[in-house]
Amino acid sequence: MPQNPEKIQDHVELFHQPEYQQLFENKKQFENGHEAEEVQRVAEWTKGWDYREKNFAREALTVNPAKGCQPLGAIFAAVGFEGTLPFVQGSQGCVAYFRTHLTRHYKEPFSGVSSSMTEDAAVFGGLQNMIDGLANSYQLYKPKMIAVCTTCMAEVIGDDLQAFINNSKQAGSVPQDFPVPYAHTPSFVGSHITGYDNMMKGILSNLTAGHKKETSNGKINFIPGFDTYVGNNREIKRIASLFGFDYTILADNSDYLDSPNTGEFDMYPGGTKLEDAADSINAKATIALQAHSTPKTREYIEKEWQQPTSVSRPWGIKGTDEFLMKLSELSGIPIPQELEIERGRAVDAMTDSHSWIHGKRFAIYGEPDLVYSVVGFMLEMGAEPVHILVHNSNEVFEAEIKELLASSPFGQHATVWPGKDLWHMRSLLFTEPVDFLVGNTYGKYLWRDTKIPLVRIGYPIMDRHHLHRYATIGYQGVINLLNWTVNTLFEEIDRNTNIPSKTDISYDLIR
């Protein structure tokens, strides 16, 4: 069928044109599909309890997992350091997926290379790929550090990264003193938060080797974890500046993932200085802002650096209060009055919106730290969690989320669903509906099917712009979380009350 090249349209309109509709209709004769009535019958059946029982009985199949794989978290951690190029020991297709996923979320170019392993490497190993890849990366892209991680192929083969890197340096791929930290990140175990932890430990152990001093530098280290809100790193810097103490963020990828458009390309914008990362071994303490993306790193710091660590999630009023009190304790500086005023503003905003969120039932999915933090905030607002789904769950998380739920009268009727996916969530939402759903972009299909409004919080968010630029931590974060939640509920109220003379009794200008 002839196309009109002068009629260029966005895909939202393009595929509604007659020629495309005819193509879709012609396809059906080759698809051997069922009649529309049968499709509708099965679709309705999948909404009931009978299907839910069958859905939850499956063991060997995952449908729409609510997690990413390890290398995604590893390269996310790597770009938080100055001049660092992520290097994936694996195929081109794998690294293309990771880069694309991050680019679609941030609308920013994400640089990363692979060793381009193919069938030969799968049989004989990827040493030569590593030698050539490191040499090309060093010469072409001029990084200050190359951080290496693996994919499934390299892990199944059993590539020894430490030996491969040593052999590559002996072959002259990079100078002997050039930092090439590494992490084994098999995608078939763990998830993106595991990969973040493995890479963070690998980078810190590499950069800090031989830099331990007898006296502390007096700084406080912050490890953000797999936190995709670039506003959060900036909020940490602002809070630390108000206190007036020295600090190091390990690792600060906020400028890399939200770089200014100056007309000149910068391949490595921002990032924690390598010398600051090396000196982090001499800090007085390290605070991790997530627990489940940092366990190996925290254990390493406590054991090898002999440095105290703690976990503080500054989400909501209670979480932020505890975080600021911890900073005051470590620094010996009183909490700045400006932050006390911000707390009052956040409490005032919560009071304004409380009546619209109090008593609302919600479902949530995502990674452990995000879910824990958002549930804590929602409980402060009087919202009632019903379904809490964490695909990459663990026993520690399950114990702490149950303790959190037990601490509030609004958390008594929640059920935690560890290891489940978003197709499980679909059954939950149809059989036990809620007032709103909290999750990432992939919840869009759940919203379409169930008509339950989606509050977009988490990673990835690819169908809305700029949400990643905001802070979700601190008292400023409280207002942002509140804004997204209450206004989503208002939009749903408007959708359900906008038919003139029928439902528009409450189609109000004032809420």
Secondary structure, DSSP 8 states (H G I E B T S, - for coil): ----TT----HHHHTTSHHHHHHHHHHHHHHT---HHHHHHHHHHTTSHHHHHHHHH--S--SS-S---HHHHHHHHHTTBTTEEEEEES-HHHHHHHHHHHHHHHSS----EE----HHHHHH-SHHHHHHHHHHHHHHH--SEEEEEE-HHHHHHT--HHHHHHHHHHTTSS-TTS---EE---TTSS-HHHHHHHHHHHHHHHHTTT---SS----EEEE--S---HHHHHHHHHHHHHHT--EEETT--TTTSS----SS--SS-S-B-HHHHHHGGGSSEEEES-STT-HHHHHHIIIII---EEE----HHHHHHHHHHHHHHHH-----HHHHHHHHHHHHHHHHHHHHHTT-EEEEES-HHHHHHHHHHHHHTT-EEEEEEETT--HHHHHHHHHHHHTSGGGTT-EEEET--HHHHHHHHHHS--SEEEE-GGGHHHHHHH---EEE-SS---SSSSGGGS--SHHHHHHHHHHHHHHHHHHHHHHHT-STTTTGGG--S--
